[in-house]
Amino acid sequence: MIRKSVERFYLILIFLFLYLPIGVLIVLSFNNSKSKVHWGGFTLKWYQKLFSNSAILEAFSTTIVISLASALIATILGVLAALGIDAMKKRGQAILLGATNIPLLNADIVTGISMMLLFVRFTRLGMSTVLIAHITFNIPYVILNVLPKLKQSSRTAYEAALDLGATPLYAFRKIVWPQILPGVLSGFLMAMTMSLDDFSVTYFTKGAGINTLSTMIYTEMRKGIRPEMYALSTLLFLIALGLLLFMNFGPSAQKQRQQ
């Protein structure tokens, strides 16, 4: 009994450390005062100023475009790479999995500087270089989410479909794809989250005049973060929470539980 109580207390403490700062951020987004310690009353003016601030909206749209585009392209390339790795022998798989883990273990600042040096040698820094950089560090996350699902999928069912006259593409679409779809969606969401959150790689590979939310917040740290950013962070958190709830309790999740 005492052990269960301690475990529950420890679990509650962990969740407090994780979500209490987010709760404070949400409260500050409705605070009428710019002070972080004084409550000046409930207000929505920071949300109104957010949607009338062109600089923040431009940085937000740039962040969303880069995140969506890089996550989508990285998901396609990552699924193809995972299929190729799964078809290899164990020695080849071990080598490529080791190479896949290097970008995950590598420091972001090292990745950012190395990509900057590569881009400066061949082209000018801009929106395209940021997009390529995000695709590059997102691919490993997709591979590592899709590969376990491929290992769990039934290879015999795919081969049986081929023996019965199905084309490889049709057999993949009807047999393999439904089994790896949860891993593909997880990889896509993780890739998008990493792109939204990234600072180091974006900072070193962006050109002049291009700002994402992370780089914009970094430049504002010197003069103090505006309360509009609290409102924007609250909206991003609510969007992420909504996506998670839909993924776990939506129609597709209920169908999987019934199966």
C-alpha positions in Angstrom: 0.0 0.0 0.0 2.8 2.4 0.9 4.7 1.5 -2.2 1.7 2.2 -4.4 1.2 5.6 -2.7 4.9 6.5 -3.2 4.7 5.5 -6.9 1.5 7.6 -7.4 3.1 10.6 -5.7 6.2 10.2 -7.9 4.1 10.0 -11.0 2.1 13.1 -10.0 5.4 14.9 -9.3 6.7 14.0 -12.8 3.5 15.3 -14.5 3.7 18.5 -12.4 7.2 19.2 -13.6 6.2 18.5 -17.2 2.9 20.4 -17.4 3.1 23.1 -14.7 5.2 25.4 -16.8 2.8 25.0 -19.7 -0.1 25.8 -17.3 1.7 29.0 -16.2 2.2 29.9 -19.8 -1.5 29.5 -20.6 -2.4 31.6 -17.5 0.0 34.4 -18.6 -1.6 34.5 -22.0 -4.9 35.6 -20.4 -3.2 38.0 -17.9 -4.0 41.7 -18.4 -0.7 42.7 -17.0 2.7 42.2 -18.6 4.1 41.1 -15.3 4.9 37.5 -14.8 4.1 37.5 -11.1 1.1 40.0 -10.8 -2.4 39.0 -12.0 -4.0 42.0 -13.7 -7.3 40.4 -14.6 -8.6 38.3 -17.4 -8.2 39.5 -20.9 -8.1 38.4 -24.5 -6.1 41.4 -25.8 -2.9 39.4 -26.3 -4.7 37.1 -28.7 -6.1 40.1 -30.6 -2.6 41.6 -30.8 -1.3 38.3 -31.9 -3.5 38.2 -35.0 -2.8 41.8 -35.8 1.0 41.4 -35.6 2.3 40.8 -39.1 5.9 39.8 -38.0 4.6 37.0 -35.7 2.1 35.8 -38.2 4.8 35.7 -40.9 7.2 33.7 -38.7 4.3 31.4 -37.7 3.3 30.7 -41.4 7.0 30.1 -42.3 7.3 27.6 -39.4 4.1 25.8 -40.4 5.1 25.6 -44.1 8.6 24.3 -43.3 7.3 21.8 -40.7 4.5 20.4 -42.9 6.6 20.2 -46.1 9.7 18.7 -44.4 7.6 16.2 -42.4 5.7 15.1 -45.5 8.8 14.7 -47.7 10.8 13.1 -44.8 7.9 10.6 -44.3 7.9 9.6 -47.9 11.7 9.2 -48.0 11.8 7.5 -44.6 9.1 4.9 -45.6 11.1 4.1 -48.7 14.3 3.8 -46.8 12.7 1.6 -44.1 11.4 -0.7 -46.8 14.9 -0.9 -48.3 16.5 -1.6 -44.9 13.9 -4.2 -44.1 14.7 -6.1 -47.3 18.5 -6.2 -46.6 20.4 -8.9 -44.8 21.2 -8.5 -41.1 24.7 -7.2 -41.6 23.5 -4.5 -44.0 20.6 -3.6 -41.6 23.0 -3.2 -38.7 25.3 -0.9 -40.7 22.4 1.4 -42.0 20.7 1.4 -38.6 24.0 2.6 -37.0 24.2 5.3 -39.6 20.6 6.3 -39.0 21.2 6.7 -35.3 24.2 9.1 -35.8 22.0 12.2 -36.5 19.9 11.4 -33.5 22.9 11.2 -31.2 24.7 14.1 -32.8 24.4 17.6 -31.3 22.1 19.9 -33.1 24.7 22.6 -33.2 27.1 20.3 -35.0 24.4 19.3 -37.5 23.5 23.0 -38.1 27.1 24.2 -38.6 28.0 21.3 -40.9 25.0 21.9 -43.1 25.6 25.6 -43.2 29.2 25.0 -44.4 27.9 22.6 -47.1 25.2 25.0 -48.3 27.5 28.0 -48.4 29.9 26.1 -50.6 27.3 25.4 -53.3 24.4 27.8 -52.9 22.9 30.8 -50.9 21.2 30.3 -47.6 17.4 30.7 -47.8 14.1 29.0 -47.4 15.2 26.0 -49.5 18.3 25.4 -47.4 16.2 25.4 -44.2 13.7 22.9 -45.8 16.5 20.6 -47.0 18.1 20.7 -43.5 14.8 19.9 -41.8 14.1 17.0 -44.2 17.6 15.6 -43.5 17.3 15.4 -39.7 13.6 14.3 -39.8 14.2 11.2 -41.9 15.8 9.1 -39.1 12.8 9.6 -36.9 10.5 8.3 -39.6 12.7 5.3 -40.3 12.9 4.3 -36.6 9.1 4.6 -36.3 8.3 2.6 -39.5 10.9 -0.2 -39.2 9.3 -1.9 -36.0 6.0 -2.0 -37.8 7.6 -3.6 -40.8 9.1 -6.2 -38.5 5.7 -7.0 -37.0 3.9 -7.1 -40.4 3.2 -10.5 -42.0 5.6 -11.2 -44.9 3.9 -14.5 -45.7 0.6 -12.7 -46.5 2.4 -10.3 -48.9 4.1 -13.2 -50.6 0.8 -15.2 -50.8 -0.8 -12.2 -52.5 2.0 -12.1 -55.1 1.6 -15.9 -55.7 -2.2 -15.3 -56.3 -1.4 -12.8 -59.1 -1.4 -9.5 -57.3 1.1 -6.9 -58.4 3.7 -5.8 -55.9 2.2 -2.3 -55.6 -1.3 -3.7 -55.1 -0.1 -6.2 -52.5 1.8 -3.5 -50.6 -1.2 -1.2 -50.6 -3.7 -3.8 -49.4 -1.5 -5.8 -47.0 1.6 -4.0 -45.9 0.4 -0.4 -45.8 -2.5 -0.9 -43.3 -0.1 -2.7 -40.9 2.6 0.0 -41.0 0.2 3.0 -41.1 0.4 3.7 -37.3 4.2 3.9 -37.6 4.0 6.2 -40.6 1.6 8.5 -38.8 3.8 8.5 -35.6 6.9 9.2 -37.7 5.1 12.1 -39.5 3.9 13.7 -36.2 7.3 13.3 -34.6 9.0 14.8 -37.7 6.6 17.7 -37.7 7.1 18.3 -33.9 10.9 18.3 -34.3 10.7 20.8 -37.1 8.4 23.1 -35.1 10.7 22.8 -32.1 14.1 23.1 -33.9 16.3 26.2 -33.4 20.0 25.3 -33.9 19.7 23.9 -37.4 17.3 26.6 -38.5 19.5 29.4 -37.1 22.6 28.3 -39.0 20.9 27.4 -42.3 18.4 30.3 -42.7 19.1 33.3 -44.9 18.6 36.9 -44.1 15.0 38.0 -43.7 13.7 34.5 -42.9 12.4 33.9 -39.4 10.7 31.0 -37.7 9.1 31.1 -34.3 12.2 29.6 -32.6 14.6 32.1 -34.1 12.2 35.0 -33.5 11.8 34.1 -29.8 15.7 33.9 -29.6 16.1 37.4 -30.9 13.4 38.7 -28.6 15.0 37.2 -25.5 17.3 40.3 -25.3 14.5 42.8 -24.9 11.9 40.5 -23.3 9.3 38.1 -24.8 6.0 39.8 -25.7 2.8 38.4 -24.1 1.6 37.7 -27.7 4.1 34.8 -27.8 2.4 33.3 -24.7 -0.9 33.4 -26.7 0.7 31.8 -29.7 2.4 29.1 -27.6 -1.0 28.3 -26.0 -2.6 27.9 -29.4 0.2 25.6 -30.5 -0.2 23.5 -27.4 -4.0 23.2 -27.9 -3.5 22.2 -31.5 -1.0 19.5 -30.5 -3.3 18.3 -27.7 -6.2 18.1 -30.2 -4.1 16.1 -32.7 -3.1 13.6 -29.9 -6.7 13.2 -28.8 -7.8 12.6 -32.4 -5.0 10.1 -32.9 -5.9 8.2 -29.7 -9.7 8.5 -29.7 -10.6 9.2 -33.3 -12.5 6.8 -35.6 -9.3 5.1 -36.9 -8.2 4.4 -33.3 -11.6 2.9 -32.4 -11.5 0.7 -35.5 -8.0 -0.6 -34.5 -9.3 -1.4 -30.9 -12.3 -3.3 -32.3 -10.0 -5.4 -34.5 
